[in-house]
Amino acid sequence: MLRGCLFLILMYVVAVTLEYQSLNTLPFAGYVAAILALGVTLVLGSLQGLVQALRLRALPETDIGQWRDGQQVRVAGTLHATGEALRAPISDRPALFCDYMGKARHVDFATARREVPHWHGFMAAPCVLRTSSVALAVVGMPSLREVPQTLYQGHEHYPSAARHLARTDWQLAPELVNVMSPAGVGLFSGGLAGLPPHLINHAALERLRMRIGESSEAELLEALGVDQWRFGERIVPPGAEVTLIGTYRASPPSIDINSSVGTSEHALLLGGAERTAARHLATTLIFIVVLAGLTVAAHYAVYADDSLRYLSALRGLGLLD
């Protein structure tokens, strides 16, 4: 990874040098050269991602014969609960993994800390991934950013929200100053599995006049009705076909998919291995095409017709007489 970063830096330096040599007679040549060179570098760097996406498309799963303890693997199968499934707090849908949130809308946020009132949490049920050849215990809490979020609005969802607010063991969400402290860094170093599962900020407590562990459902239902609240859930249900990217553990056979700074490649993707690999390839191609198009357009705007368009734009902005 370090070698790849150094190569991109070298490529950027070369691109800036070449761009500046071509533009050094123009106003703000250094700034323009830096921007154009950045586009070229990103396009060339993204080609490495395309190569990786093509390799993944050709081999969407890690060969089970090559699995070693502590190795990162990519494996597909279906998720099954080893006990009872969870119930999502707003929709009451069965879930093995659930990431949820609540946020106030259209309020004046007249709180002491000027925060947007919100609460957030995640839940995980013990489960196994069953493939055609092996069953793996699933360990850790994955990021569900790849799972579509379902949004809920309207007073019909407030009773479920009030029930969850009243019955949940909430902890205060840390402020930015606390997150940056050594204790805060230590709290987040363990990833999602090491974080408190249910967090609510001071603004939400103030807005709801809520006392953690003491406010009743009726009190919270009434407080929710004062503002417009929006809720969201990302749910992985029992029986879902998924592709997991995680660390294989041989004894007992398991796959650790906990999301943390040190395991940023761990992921839970909805769909089988071939489907998710094809989706990744399509996303990579679209990104490259869009980025390359913007880079070409920027070069055309600066270089075409002896830079007349570029000079006209500067005059229009009042940056050139």
Secondary structure, DSSP 8 states (H G I E B T S, - for coil): -HHHHHHHHHHHHHHHHHHHHHHTTSTTHHHHHHHHHHHHHHHHHHHHHHHHHHHHHH--S--GGG--TT-EEEEEEEEEESS--EE-TTT--EESEEEEEEEEES----STT----EEEEEEE--EEEE-SS-EEEEES----TTS--EEEESGGGHHHHHHHHHHS--EE---HHHHTSHHHHHHHHT-GGGS-SEEE-HHHHHHHT--TTT--HHHHHHHHTTSEEEEEEEEE-TT-EEEEEEEEETTTTEEE----GGGTT-EEEES-HHHHHHHHHHHHHHHHHHHHHHHHHHHHHHHHHHHHHHHHHHHHTTS--
